[in-house]
Amino acid sequence: MMRKGTMIVLAAALVLLLAVIGGCGGGQTDEAATPPATGDATQLAETHDCDGGCGMKAVPLDKLTEINGKFYCAGCAAKAKTEESAEHPHG
Ligand SMILES: [Zn+2]
């Protein structure tokens, strides 16, 4: 003859088991459906290497200045502008 306490433990274990299986499966599905969103935004942005010789690579275009069809970072853009104006001294 089974004791009432044993039945309750078995019933509780069964409920717990079902909850774990159901919860686990649902959770995994949700995680798999959600795409990883961290770090991709910067890679998707259009980038260009700095042509100024400073060695900067994959600089976002909004950080670059286009001079004569080349892209320069802030530092190199200032130099390039100076050199460009220096090419035409006193007409
Ligand atoms: Zn540069």
PDB file of the backbone (N, CA, C, O) and the ligand in Angstrom, with CONECT records:
HET     ZN  A 101       1
ATOM      1  N   MET A   1       0.845  -1.213   0.000  1.00  0.00           N
ATOM      2  CA  MET A   1       0.000   0.000   0.000  1.00  0.00           C
ATOM      3  C   MET A   1       0.878   1.260   0.000  1.00  0.00           C
ATOM      4  O   MET A   1       1.766   1.386   0.843  1.00  0.00           O
ATOM      5  N   MET A   2       0.646   2.177  -0.915  1.00  0.00           N
ATOM      6  CA  MET A   2       1.448   3.402  -1.025  1.00  0.00           C
ATOM      7  C   MET A   2       1.027   4.432   0.004  1.00  0.00           C
ATOM      8  O   MET A   2      -0.157   4.580   0.308  1.00  0.00           O
ATOM      9  N   ARG A   3       1.975   5.117   0.515  1.00  0.00           N
ATOM     10  CA  ARG A   3       1.656   6.196   1.449  1.00  0.00           C
ATOM     11  C   ARG A   3       1.260   7.452   0.680  1.00  0.00           C
ATOM     12  O   ARG A   3       1.667   7.649  -0.465  1.00  0.00           O
ATOM     13  N   LYS A   4       0.498   8.258   1.295  1.00  0.00           N
ATOM     14  CA  LYS A   4       0.039   9.498   0.664  1.00  0.00           C
ATOM     15  C   LYS A   4       1.224  10.422   0.354  1.00  0.00           C
ATOM     16  O   LYS A   4       1.245  11.091  -0.679  1.00  0.00           O
ATOM     17  N   GLY A   5       2.207  10.449   1.259  1.00  0.00           N
ATOM     18  CA  GLY A   5       3.403  11.286   1.066  1.00  0.00           C
ATOM     19  C   GLY A   5       4.165  10.886  -0.177  1.00  0.00           C
ATOM     20  O   GLY A   5       4.640  11.749  -0.915  1.00  0.00           O
ATOM     21  N   THR A   6       4.291   9.596  -0.423  1.00  0.00           N
ATOM     22  CA  THR A   6       5.007   9.118  -1.608  1.00  0.00           C
ATOM     23  C   THR A   6       4.291   9.565  -2.882  1.00  0.00           C
ATOM     24  O   THR A   6       4.929   9.998  -3.841  1.00  0.00           O
ATOM     25  N   MET A   7       2.978   9.457  -2.883  1.00  0.00           N
ATOM     26  CA  MET A   7       2.206   9.873  -4.053  1.00  0.00           C
ATOM     27  C   MET A   7       2.428  11.358  -4.352  1.00  0.00           C
ATOM     28  O   MET A   7       2.582  11.760  -5.505  1.00  0.00           O
ATOM     29  N   ILE A   8       2.439  12.150  -3.297  1.00  0.00           N
ATOM     30  CA  ILE A   8       2.618  13.597  -3.486  1.00  0.00           C
ATOM     31  C   ILE A   8       4.010  13.893  -4.068  1.00  0.00           C
ATOM     32  O   ILE A   8       4.165  14.736  -4.952  1.00  0.00           O
ATOM     33  N   VAL A   9       5.013  13.177  -3.548  1.00  0.00           N
ATOM     34  CA  VAL A   9       6.379  13.379  -4.047  1.00  0.00           C
ATOM     35  C   VAL A   9       6.462  12.987  -5.515  1.00  0.00           C
ATOM     36  O   VAL A   9       7.062  13.694  -6.325  1.00  0.00           O
ATOM     37  N   LEU A  10       5.852  11.851  -5.849  1.00  0.00           N
ATOM     38  CA  LEU A  10       5.874  11.397  -7.242  1.00  0.00           C
ATOM     39  C   LEU A  10       5.151  12.395  -8.147  1.00  0.00           C
ATOM     40  O   LEU A  10       5.633  12.718  -9.233  1.00  0.00           O
ATOM     41  N   ALA A  11       4.006  12.874  -7.700  1.00  0.00           N
ATOM     42  CA  ALA A  11       3.236  13.828  -8.487  1.00  0.00           C
ATOM     43  C   ALA A  11       4.035  15.124  -8.672  1.00  0.00           C
ATOM     44  O   ALA A  11       4.052  15.706  -9.757  1.00  0.00           O
ATOM     45  N   ALA A  12       4.688  15.561  -7.605  1.00  0.00           N
ATOM     46  CA  ALA A  12       5.479  16.779  -7.676  1.00  0.00           C
ATOM     47  C   ALA A  12       6.651  16.600  -8.646  1.00  0.00           C
ATOM     48  O   ALA A  12       6.977  17.498  -9.422  1.00  0.00           O
ATOM     49  N   ALA A  13       7.278  15.409  -8.583  1.00  0.00           N
ATOM     50  CA  ALA A  13       8.408  15.133  -9.469  1.00  0.00           C
ATOM     51  C   ALA A  13       7.957  15.134 -10.923  1.00  0.00           C
ATOM     52  O   ALA A  13       8.655  15.641 -11.801  1.00  0.00           O
ATOM     53  N   LEU A  14       6.774  14.558 -11.170  1.00  0.00           N
ATOM     54  CA  LEU A  14       6.249  14.500 -12.536  1.00  0.00           C
ATOM     55  C   LEU A  14       5.974  15.907 -13.062  1.00  0.00           C
ATOM     56  O   LEU A  14       6.326  16.230 -14.196  1.00  0.00           O
ATOM     57  N   VAL A  15       5.352  16.731 -12.243  1.00  0.00           N
ATOM     58  CA  VAL A  15       5.044  18.104 -12.635  1.00  0.00           C
ATOM     59  C   VAL A  15       6.333  18.868 -12.919  1.00  0.00           C
ATOM     60  O   VAL A  15       6.438  19.611 -13.895  1.00  0.00           O
ATOM     61  N   LEU A  16       7.313  18.661 -12.037  1.00  0.00           N
ATOM     62  CA  LEU A  16       8.596  19.334 -12.201  1.00  0.00           C
ATOM     63  C   LEU A  16       9.262  18.910 -13.509  1.00  0.00           C
ATOM     64  O   LEU A  16       9.809  19.737 -14.238  1.00  0.00           O
ATOM     65  N   LEU A  17       9.206  17.602 -13.795  1.00  0.00           N
ATOM     66  CA  LEU A  17       9.816  17.063 -15.013  1.00  0.00           C
ATOM     67  C   LEU A  17       9.168  17.691 -16.243  1.00  0.00           C
ATOM     68  O   LEU A  17       9.856  18.127 -17.166  1.00  0.00           O
ATOM     69  N   LEU A  18       7.840  17.731 -16.245  1.00  0.00           N
ATOM     70  CA  LEU A  18       7.122  18.306 -17.377  1.00  0.00           C
ATOM     71  C   LEU A  18       7.464  19.793 -17.527  1.00  0.00           C
ATOM     72  O   LEU A  18       7.631  20.295 -18.639  1.00  0.00           O
ATOM     73  N   ALA A  19       7.563  20.476 -16.404  1.00  0.00           N
ATOM     74  CA  ALA A  19       7.871  21.906 -16.435  1.00  0.00           C
ATOM     75  C   ALA A  19       9.267  22.130 -17.015  1.00  0.00           C
ATOM     76  O   ALA A  19       9.478  23.054 -17.801  1.00  0.00           O
ATOM     77  N   VAL A  20      10.219  21.278 -16.622  1.00  0.00           N
ATOM     78  CA  VAL A  20      11.598  21.417 -17.113  1.00  0.00           C
ATOM     79  C   VAL A  20      11.649  21.169 -18.615  1.00  0.00           C
ATOM     80  O   VAL A  20      12.258  21.936 -19.360  1.00  0.00           O
ATOM     81  N   ILE A  21      10.996  20.074 -19.056  1.00  0.00           N
ATOM     82  CA  ILE A  21      11.018  19.738 -20.494  1.00  0.00           C
ATOM     83  C   ILE A  21      10.334  20.844 -21.300  1.00  0.00           C
ATOM     84  O   ILE A  21      10.869  21.334 -22.295  1.00  0.00           O
ATOM     85  N   GLY A  22       9.118  21.227 -20.836  1.00  0.00           N
ATOM     86  CA  GLY A  22       8.361  22.243 -21.558  1.00  0.00           C
ATOM     87  C   GLY A  22       9.086  23.583 -21.556  1.00  0.00           C
ATOM     88  O   GLY A  22       9.219  24.232 -22.593  1.00  0.00           O
ATOM     89  N   GLY A  23       9.555  23.988 -20.376  1.00  0.00           N
ATOM     90  CA  GLY A  23      10.214  25.286 -20.255  1.00  0.00           C
ATOM     91  C   GLY A  23      11.506  25.327 -21.043  1.00  0.00           C
ATOM     92  O   GLY A  23      11.810  26.328 -21.691  1.00  0.00           O
ATOM     93  N   CYS A  24      12.264  24.251 -20.994  1.00  0.00           N
ATOM     94  CA  CYS A  24      13.567  24.203 -21.668  1.00  0.00           C
ATOM     95  C   CYS A  24      13.388  24.315 -23.176  1.00  0.00           C
ATOM     96  O   CYS A  24      14.047  25.116 -23.838  1.00  0.00           O
ATOM     97  N   GLY A  25      12.471  23.486 -23.713  1.00  0.00           N
ATOM     98  CA  GLY A  25      12.248  23.488 -25.162  1.00  0.00           C
ATOM     99  C   GLY A  25      11.805  24.854 -25.640  1.00  0.00           C
ATOM    100  O   GLY A  25      12.312  25.352 -26.645  1.00  0.00           O
ATOM    101  N   GLY A  26      10.857  25.475 -24.930  1.00  0.00           N
ATOM    102  CA  GLY A  26      10.351  26.781 -25.312  1.00  0.00           C
ATOM    103  C   GLY A  26      11.454  27.825 -25.249  1.00  0.00           C
ATOM    104  O   GLY A  26      11.580  28.657 -26.148  1.00  0.00           O
ATOM    105  N   GLY A  27      12.247  27.783 -24.197  1.00  0.00           N
ATOM    106  CA  GLY A  27      13.328  28.746 -24.014  1.00  0.00           C
ATOM    107  C   GLY A  27      14.348  28.667 -25.124  1.00  0.00           C
ATOM    108  O   GLY A  27      14.775  29.692 -25.657  1.00  0.00           O
ATOM    109  N   GLN A  28      14.738  27.470 -25.474  1.00  0.00           N
ATOM    110  CA  GLN A  28      15.751  27.302 -26.522  1.00  0.00           C
ATOM    111  C   GLN A  28      15.241  27.819 -27.858  1.00  0.00           C
ATOM    112  O   GLN A  28      15.978  28.447 -28.618  1.00  0.00           O
ATOM    113  N   THR A  29      13.960  27.544 -28.136  1.00  0.00           N
ATOM    114  CA  THR A  29      13.385  28.004 -29.402  1.00  0.00           C
ATOM    115  C   THR A  29      13.420  29.532 -29.475  1.00  0.00           C
ATOM    116  O   THR A  29      13.750  30.111 -30.510  1.00  0.00           O
ATOM    117  N   ASP A  30      13.074  30.168 -28.361  1.00  0.00           N
ATOM    118  CA  ASP A  30      13.063  31.626 -28.349  1.00  0.00           C
ATOM    119  C   ASP A  30      14.466  32.191 -28.563  1.00  0.00           C
ATOM    120  O   ASP A  30      14.645  33.157 -29.304  1.00  0.00           O
ATOM    121  N   GLU A  31      15.450  31.591 -27.916  1.00  0.00           N
ATOM    122  CA  GLU A  31      16.818  32.086 -28.051  1.00  0.00           C
ATOM    123  C   GLU A  31      17.333  31.905 -29.475  1.00  0.00           C
ATOM    124  O   GLU A  31      18.023  32.765 -30.023  1.00  0.00           O
ATOM    125  N   ALA A  32      16.976  30.750 -30.064  1.00  0.00           N
ATOM    126  CA  ALA A  32      17.444  30.473 -31.421  1.00  0.00           C
ATOM    127  C   ALA A  32      16.811  31.436 -32.418  1.00  0.00           C
ATOM    128  O   ALA A  32      17.433  31.797 -33.417  1.00  0.00           O
ATOM    129  N   ALA A  33      15.569  31.854 -32.146  1.00  0.00           N
ATOM    130  CA  ALA A  33      14.872  32.730 -33.073  1.00  0.00           C
ATOM    131  C   ALA A  33      15.386  34.165 -32.970  1.00  0.00           C
ATOM    132  O   ALA A  33      15.205  34.965 -33.887  1.00  0.00           O
ATOM    133  N   THR A  34      16.027  34.481 -31.847  1.00  0.00           N
ATOM    134  CA  THR A  34      16.523  35.847 -31.683  1.00  0.00           C
ATOM    135  C   THR A  34      17.941  35.959 -32.242  1.00  0.00           C
ATOM    136  O   THR A  34      18.840  35.284 -31.742  1.00  0.00           O
ATOM    137  N   PRO A  35      18.167  36.775 -33.247  1.00  0.00           N
ATOM    138  CA  PRO A  35      19.505  36.907 -33.817  1.00  0.00           C
ATOM    139  C   PRO A  35      20.425  37.683 -32.883  1.00  0.00           C
ATOM    140  O   PRO A  35      19.965  38.571 -32.164  1.00  0.00           O
ATOM    141  N   PRO A  36      21.713  37.364 -32.881  1.00  0.00           N
ATOM    142  CA  PRO A  36      22.651  38.142 -32.058  1.00  0.00           C
ATOM    143  C   PRO A  36      22.768  39.555 -32.583  1.00  0.00           C
ATOM    144  O   PRO A  36      23.005  39.764 -33.773  1.00  0.00           O
ATOM    145  N   ALA A  37      22.604  40.524 -31.704  1.00  0.00           N
ATOM    146  CA  ALA A  37      22.508  41.916 -32.152  1.00  0.00           C
ATOM    147  C   ALA A  37      23.714  42.746 -31.735  1.00  0.00           C
ATOM    148  O   ALA A  37      23.837  43.900 -32.147  1.00  0.00           O
ATOM    149  N   THR A  38      24.604  42.186 -30.927  1.00  0.00           N
ATOM    150  CA  THR A  38      25.691  43.001 -30.390  1.00  0.00           C
ATOM    151  C   THR A  38      26.876  43.025 -31.347  1.00  0.00           C
ATOM    152  O   THR A  38      27.302  41.975 -31.828  1.00  0.00           O
ATOM    153  N   GLY A  39      27.407  44.199 -31.626  1.00  0.00           N
ATOM    154  CA  GLY A  39      28.646  44.317 -32.386  1.00  0.00           C
ATOM    155  C   GLY A  39      28.464  44.357 -33.886  1.00  0.00           C
ATOM    156  O   GLY A  39      29.409  44.685 -34.604  1.00  0.00           O
ATOM    157  N   ASP A  40      27.292  44.036 -34.381  1.00  0.00           N
ATOM    158  CA  ASP A  40      27.095  43.994 -35.828  1.00  0.00           C
ATOM    159  C   ASP A  40      26.857  45.384 -36.414  1.00  0.00           C
ATOM    160  O   ASP A  40      27.140  45.615 -37.590  1.00  0.00           O
ATOM    161  N   ALA A  41      26.350  46.291 -35.621  1.00  0.00           N
ATOM    162  CA  ALA A  41      25.983  47.612 -36.132  1.00  0.00           C
ATOM    163  C   ALA A  41      27.195  48.329 -36.714  1.00  0.00           C
ATOM    164  O   ALA A  41      27.094  48.956 -37.768  1.00  0.00           O
ATOM    165  N   THR A  42      28.332  48.243 -36.045  1.00  0.00           N
ATOM    166  CA  THR A  42      29.518  48.942 -36.525  1.00  0.00           C
ATOM    167  C   THR A  42      30.051  48.297 -37.791  1.00  0.00           C
ATOM    168  O   THR A  42      30.562  48.990 -38.671  1.00  0.00           O
ATOM    169  N   GLN A  43      29.938  46.970 -37.897  1.00  0.00           N
ATOM    170  CA  GLN A  43      30.458  46.285 -39.077  1.00  0.00           C
ATOM    171  C   GLN A  43      29.594  46.581 -40.297  1.00  0.00           C
ATOM    172  O   GLN A  43      30.093  46.627 -41.422  1.00  0.00           O
ATOM    173  N   LEU A  44      28.294  46.780 -40.070  1.00  0.00           N
ATOM    174  CA  LEU A  44      27.407  47.057 -41.180  1.00  0.00           C
ATOM    175  C   LEU A  44      27.636  48.459 -41.733  1.00  0.00           C
ATOM    176  O   LEU A  44      27.380  48.709 -42.910  1.00  0.00           O
ATOM    177  N   ALA A  45      28.116  49.375 -40.895  1.00  0.00           N
ATOM    178  CA  ALA A  45      28.378  50.729 -41.357  1.00  0.00           C
ATOM    179  C   ALA A  45      29.471  50.716 -42.421  1.00  0.00           C
ATOM    180  O   ALA A  45      30.418  49.934 -42.344  1.00  0.00           O
ATOM    181  N   GLU A  46      29.329  51.586 -43.408  1.00  0.00           N
ATOM    182  CA  GLU A  46      30.300  51.620 -44.487  1.00  0.00           C
ATOM    183  C   GLU A  46      31.623  52.191 -43.972  1.00  0.00           C
ATOM    184  O   GLU A  46      31.657  53.220 -43.298  1.00  0.00           O
ATOM    185  N   THR A  47      32.690  51.505 -44.305  1.00  0.00           N
ATOM    186  CA  THR A  47      33.991  51.934 -43.813  1.00  0.00           C
ATOM    187  C   THR A  47      34.973  52.057 -44.970  1.00  0.00           C
ATOM    188  O   THR A  47      34.741  51.526 -46.056  1.00  0.00           O
ATOM    189  N   HIS A  48      36.070  52.761 -44.725  1.00  0.00           N
ATOM    190  CA  HIS A  48      37.098  52.959 -45.743  1.00  0.00           C
ATOM    191  C   HIS A  48      38.426  53.133 -45.028  1.00  0.00           C
ATOM    192  O   HIS A  48      38.476  53.668 -43.920  1.00  0.00           O
ATOM    193  N   ASP A  49      39.490  52.687 -45.655  1.00  0.00           N
ATOM    194  CA  ASP A  49      40.805  52.911 -45.063  1.00  0.00           C
ATOM    195  C   ASP A  49      41.210  54.362 -45.275  1.00  0.00           C
ATOM    196  O   ASP A  49      40.884  54.960 -46.300  1.00  0.00           O
ATOM    197  N   CYS A  50      41.916  54.922 -44.309  1.00  0.00           N
ATOM    198  CA  CYS A  50      42.405  56.289 -44.464  1.00  0.00           C
ATOM    199  C   CYS A  50      43.516  56.313 -45.508  1.00  0.00           C
ATOM    200  O   CYS A  50      44.440  55.501 -45.450  1.00  0.00           O
ATOM    201  N   ASP A  51      43.433  57.236 -46.458  1.00  0.00           N
ATOM    202  CA  ASP A  51      44.435  57.348 -47.520  1.00  0.00           C
ATOM    203  C   ASP A  51      45.577  58.267 -47.120  1.00  0.00           C
ATOM    204  O   ASP A  51      46.476  58.525 -47.921  1.00  0.00           O
ATOM    205  N   GLY A  52      45.553  58.751 -45.917  1.00  0.00           N
ATOM    206  CA  GLY A  52      46.551  59.731 -45.502  1.00  0.00           C
ATOM    207  C   GLY A  52      47.850  59.117 -45.018  1.00  0.00           C
ATOM    208  O   GLY A  52      48.774  59.858 -44.682  1.00  0.00           O
ATOM    209  N   GLY A  53      47.964  57.799 -44.967  1.00  0.00           N
ATOM    210  CA  GLY A  53      49.205  57.177 -44.572  1.00  0.00           C
ATOM    211  C   GLY A  53      49.390  57.028 -43.075  1.00  0.00           C
ATOM    212  O   GLY A  53      50.481  56.691 -42.616  1.00  0.00           O
ATOM    213  N   CYS A  54      48.326  57.277 -42.299  1.00  0.00           N
ATOM    214  CA  CYS A  54      48.439  57.115 -40.855  1.00  0.00           C
ATOM    215  C   CYS A  54      48.225  55.665 -40.452  1.00  0.00           C
ATOM    216  O   CYS A  54      48.512  55.282 -39.318  1.00  0.00           O
ATOM    217  N   GLY A  55      47.721  54.857 -41.383  1.00  0.00           N
ATOM    218  CA  GLY A  55      47.561  53.439 -41.097  1.00  0.00           C
ATOM    219  C   GLY A  55      46.209  53.065 -40.561  1.00  0.00           C
ATOM    220  O   GLY A  55      45.985  51.897 -40.242  1.00  0.00           O
ATOM    221  N   MET A  56      45.306  53.996 -40.448  1.00  0.00           N
ATOM    222  CA  MET A  56      43.974  53.671 -39.946  1.00  0.00           C
ATOM    223  C   MET A  56      43.214  52.872 -40.991  1.00  0.00           C
ATOM    224  O   MET A  56      43.191  53.218 -42.172  1.00  0.00           O
ATOM    225  N   LYS A  57      42.585  51.779 -40.521  1.00  0.00           N
ATOM    226  CA  LYS A  57      41.842  50.901 -41.427  1.00  0.00           C
ATOM    227  C   LYS A  57      40.385  50.861 -41.002  1.00  0.00           C
ATOM    228  O   LYS A  57      40.050  51.032 -39.829  1.00  0.00           O
ATOM    229  N   ALA A  58      39.520  50.629 -41.998  1.00  0.00           N
ATOM    230  CA  ALA A  58      38.095  50.424 -41.736  1.00  0.00           C
ATOM    231  C   ALA A  58      37.523  51.545 -40.884  1.00  0.00           C
ATOM    232  O   ALA A  58      36.840  51.296 -39.890  1.00  0.00           O
ATOM    233  N   VAL A  59      37.804  52.772 -41.275  1.00  0.00           N
ATOM    234  CA  VAL A  59      37.270  53.921 -40.554  1.00  0.00           C
ATOM    235  C   VAL A  59      35.862  54.208 -41.079  1.00  0.00           C
ATOM    236  O   VAL A  59      35.659  54.255 -42.293  1.00  0.00           O
ATOM    237  N   PRO A  60      34.890  54.400 -40.188  1.00  0.00           N
ATOM    238  CA  PRO A  60      33.541  54.742 -40.650  1.00  0.00           C
ATOM    239  C   PRO A  60      33.560  55.987 -41.530  1.00  0.00           C
ATOM    240  O   PRO A  60      34.272  56.952 -41.249  1.00  0.00           O
ATOM    241  N   LEU A  61      32.764  55.952 -42.604  1.00  0.00           N
ATOM    242  CA  LEU A  61      32.807  57.048 -43.574  1.00  0.00           C
ATOM    243  C   LEU A  61      32.429  58.386 -42.954  1.00  0.00           C
ATOM    244  O   LEU A  61      32.888  59.434 -43.407  1.00  0.00           O
ATOM    245  N   ASP A  62      31.594  58.355 -41.917  1.00  0.00           N
ATOM    246  CA  ASP A  62      31.208  59.642 -41.308  1.00  0.00           C
ATOM    247  C   ASP A  62      32.351  60.246 -40.502  1.00  0.00           C
ATOM    248  O   ASP A  62      32.275  61.401 -40.082  1.00  0.00           O
ATOM    249  N   LYS A  63      33.418  59.464 -40.284  1.00  0.00           N
ATOM    250  CA  LYS A  63      34.595  60.003 -39.594  1.00  0.00           C
ATOM    251  C   LYS A  63      35.648  60.456 -40.597  1.00  0.00           C
ATOM    252  O   LYS A  63      36.678  61.009 -40.212  1.00  0.00           O
ATOM    253  N   LEU A  64      35.393  60.222 -41.883  1.00  0.00           N
ATOM    254  CA  LEU A  64      36.386  60.527 -42.906  1.00  0.00           C
ATOM    255  C   LEU A  64      35.986  61.772 -43.691  1.00  0.00           C
ATOM    256  O   LEU A  64      34.807  62.120 -43.763  1.00  0.00           O
ATOM    257  N   THR A  65      36.961  62.425 -44.267  1.00  0.00           N
ATOM    258  CA  THR A  65      36.723  63.566 -45.138  1.00  0.00           C
ATOM    259  C   THR A  65      37.236  63.211 -46.531  1.00  0.00           C
ATOM    260  O   THR A  65      38.363  62.740 -46.681  1.00  0.00           O
ATOM    261  N   GLU A  66      36.408  63.438 -47.547  1.00  0.00           N
ATOM    262  CA  GLU A  66      36.824  63.105 -48.899  1.00  0.00           C
ATOM    263  C   GLU A  66      37.483  64.313 -49.535  1.00  0.00           C
ATOM    264  O   GLU A  66      36.875  65.379 -49.640  1.00  0.00           O
ATOM    265  N   ILE A  67      38.721  64.146 -49.957  1.00  0.00           N
ATOM    266  CA  ILE A  67      39.469  65.214 -50.616  1.00  0.00           C
ATOM    267  C   ILE A  67      40.079  64.636 -51.882  1.00  0.00           C
ATOM    268  O   ILE A  67      40.865  63.690 -51.822  1.00  0.00           O
ATOM    269  N   ASN A  68      39.717  65.203 -53.031  1.00  0.00           N
ATOM    270  CA  ASN A  68      40.220  64.736 -54.320  1.00  0.00           C
ATOM    271  C   ASN A  68      39.987  63.243 -54.519  1.00  0.00           C
ATOM    272  O   ASN A  68      40.855  62.545 -55.043  1.00  0.00           O
ATOM    273  N   GLY A  69      38.817  62.748 -54.104  1.00  0.00           N
ATOM    274  CA  GLY A  69      38.461  61.346 -54.313  1.00  0.00           C
ATOM    275  C   GLY A  69      39.113  60.402 -53.336  1.00  0.00           C
ATOM    276  O   GLY A  69      38.925  59.191 -53.450  1.00  0.00           O
ATOM    277  N   LYS A  70      39.871  60.900 -52.380  1.00  0.00           N
ATOM    278  CA  LYS A  70      40.476  60.058 -51.363  1.00  0.00           C
ATOM    279  C   LYS A  70      39.853  60.376 -50.011  1.00  0.00           C
ATOM    280  O   LYS A  70      39.313  61.457 -49.775  1.00  0.00           O
ATOM    281  N   PHE A  71      39.953  59.388 -49.143  1.00  0.00           N
ATOM    282  CA  PHE A  71      39.317  59.533 -47.835  1.00  0.00           C
ATOM    283  C   PHE A  71      40.376  59.688 -46.760  1.00  0.00           C
ATOM    284  O   PHE A  71      41.306  58.886 -46.669  1.00  0.00           O
ATOM    285  N   TYR A  72      40.233  60.706 -45.963  1.00  0.00           N
ATOM    286  CA  TYR A  72      41.200  60.999 -44.908  1.00  0.00           C
ATOM    287  C   TYR A  72      40.496  61.081 -43.562  1.00  0.00           C
ATOM    288  O   TYR A  72      39.370  61.567 -43.459  1.00  0.00           O
ATOM    289  N   CYS A  73      41.193  60.588 -42.521  1.00  0.00           N
ATOM    290  CA  CYS A  73      40.676  60.774 -41.174  1.00  0.00           C
ATOM    291  C   CYS A  73      40.846  62.250 -40.798  1.00  0.00           C
ATOM    292  O   CYS A  73      41.413  63.031 -41.562  1.00  0.00           O
ATOM    293  N   ALA A  74      40.351  62.621 -39.619  1.00  0.00           N
ATOM    294  CA  ALA A  74      40.363  64.029 -39.227  1.00  0.00           C
ATOM    295  C   ALA A  74      41.782  64.606 -39.264  1.00  0.00           C
ATOM    296  O   ALA A  74      41.997  65.701 -39.784  1.00  0.00           O
ATOM    297  N   GLY A  75      42.740  63.870 -38.713  1.00  0.00           N
ATOM    298  CA  GLY A  75      44.121  64.344 -38.668  1.00  0.00           C
ATOM    299  C   GLY A  75      44.720  64.493 -40.058  1.00  0.00           C
ATOM    300  O   GLY A  75      45.334  65.511 -40.375  1.00  0.00           O
ATOM    301  N   CYS A  76      44.533  63.460 -40.892  1.00  0.00           N
ATOM    302  CA  CYS A  76      45.109  63.482 -42.230  1.00  0.00           C
ATOM    303  C   CYS A  76      44.377  64.472 -43.130  1.00  0.00           C
ATOM    304  O   CYS A  76      44.985  65.044 -44.035  1.00  0.00           O
ATOM    305  N   ALA A  77      43.089  64.683 -42.901  1.00  0.00           N
ATOM    306  CA  ALA A  77      42.331  65.639 -43.693  1.00  0.00           C
ATOM    307  C   ALA A  77      42.904  67.038 -43.501  1.00  0.00           C
ATOM    308  O   ALA A  77      43.035  67.798 -44.460  1.00  0.00           O
ATOM    309  N   ALA A  78      43.241  67.370 -42.271  1.00  0.00           N
ATOM    310  CA  ALA A  78      43.830  68.677 -41.996  1.00  0.00           C
ATOM    311  C   ALA A  78      45.156  68.826 -42.739  1.00  0.00           C
ATOM    312  O   ALA A  78      45.437  69.874 -43.321  1.00  0.00           O
ATOM    313  N   LYS A  79      45.968  67.766 -42.715  1.00  0.00           N
ATOM    314  CA  LYS A  79      47.252  67.800 -43.429  1.00  0.00           C
ATOM    315  C   LYS A  79      47.029  67.905 -44.936  1.00  0.00           C
ATOM    316  O   LYS A  79      47.682  68.694 -45.619  1.00  0.00           O
ATOM    317  N   ALA A  80      46.093  67.092 -45.446  1.00  0.00           N
ATOM    318  CA  ALA A  80      45.839  67.064 -46.883  1.00  0.00           C
ATOM    319  C   ALA A  80      45.371  68.428 -47.359  1.00  0.00           C
ATOM    320  O   ALA A  80      45.786  68.891 -48.422  1.00  0.00           O
ATOM    321  N   LYS A  81      44.522  69.067 -46.591  1.00  0.00           N
ATOM    322  CA  LYS A  81      44.040  70.400 -46.966  1.00  0.00           C
ATOM    323  C   LYS A  81      45.196  71.392 -46.988  1.00  0.00           C
ATOM    324  O   LYS A  81      45.282  72.238 -47.878  1.00  0.00           O
ATOM    325  N   THR A  82      46.071  71.283 -46.016  1.00  0.00           N
ATOM    326  CA  THR A  82      47.233  72.171 -45.964  1.00  0.00           C
ATOM    327  C   THR A  82      48.120  71.958 -47.183  1.00  0.00           C
ATOM    328  O   THR A  82      48.566  72.917 -47.812  1.00  0.00           O
ATOM    329  N   GLU A  83      48.375  70.686 -47.513  1.00  0.00           N
ATOM    330  CA  GLU A  83      49.217  70.376 -48.661  1.00  0.00           C
ATOM    331  C   GLU A  83      48.564  70.819 -49.963  1.00  0.00           C
ATOM    332  O   GLU A  83      49.234  71.295 -50.879  1.00  0.00           O
ATOM    333  N   GLU A  84      47.240  70.655 -50.030  1.00  0.00           N
ATOM    334  CA  GLU A  84      46.523  71.030 -51.243  1.00  0.00           C
ATOM    335  C   GLU A  84      46.662  72.539 -51.487  1.00  0.00           C
ATOM    336  O   GLU A  84      46.909  72.967 -52.615  1.00  0.00           O
ATOM    337  N   SER A  85      46.508  73.319 -50.455  1.00  0.00           N
ATOM    338  CA  SER A  85      46.642  74.766 -50.610  1.00  0.00           C
ATOM    339  C   SER A  85      48.093  75.150 -50.846  1.00  0.00           C
ATOM    340  O   SER A  85      48.373  76.176 -51.465  1.00  0.00           O
ATOM    341  N   ALA A  86      49.028  74.320 -50.350  1.00  0.00           N
ATOM    342  CA  ALA A  86      50.437  74.606 -50.534  1.00  0.00           C
ATOM    343  C   ALA A  86      50.882  74.350 -51.974  1.00  0.00           C
ATOM    344  O   ALA A  86      51.904  74.871 -52.419  1.00  0.00           O
ATOM    345  N   GLU A  87      50.089  73.528 -52.706  1.00  0.00           N
ATOM    346  CA  GLU A  87      50.462  73.215 -54.092  1.00  0.00           C
ATOM    347  C   GLU A  87      50.292  74.417 -55.003  1.00  0.00           C
ATOM    348  O   GLU A  87      50.858  74.463 -56.095  1.00  0.00           O
ATOM    349  N   HIS A  88      49.522  75.378 -54.558  1.00  0.00           N
ATOM    350  CA  HIS A  88      49.295  76.553 -55.406  1.00  0.00           C
ATOM    351  C   HIS A  88      49.745  77.820 -54.685  1.00  0.00           C
ATOM    352  O   HIS A  88      48.924  78.630 -54.257  1.00  0.00           O
ATOM    353  N   PRO A  89      51.034  77.975 -54.560  1.00  0.00           N
ATOM    354  CA  PRO A  89      51.518  79.143 -53.818  1.00  0.00           C
ATOM    355  C   PRO A  89      51.498  80.420 -54.680  1.00  0.00           C
ATOM    356  O   PRO A  89      52.078  80.463 -55.765  1.00  0.00           O
ATOM    357  N   HIS A  90      50.856  81.393 -54.197  1.00  0.00           N
ATOM    358  CA  HIS A  90      50.887  82.739 -54.794  1.00  0.00           C
ATOM    359  C   HIS A  90      50.623  82.745 -56.280  1.00  0.00           C
ATOM    360  O   HIS A  90      51.333  83.393 -57.049  1.00  0.00           O
ATOM    361  N   GLY A  91      49.539  81.979 -56.700  1.00  0.00           N
ATOM    362  CA  GLY A  91      49.050  81.975 -58.073  1.00  0.00           C
ATOM    363  C   GLY A  91      50.159  81.868 -59.039  1.00  0.00           C
ATOM    364  O   GLY A  91      49.925  81.850 -60.248  1.00  0.00           O
TER     365      GLY A  91
HETATM  366 ZN    ZN A 101      44.613  59.257 -41.418  1.00  0.00          ZN2+
END
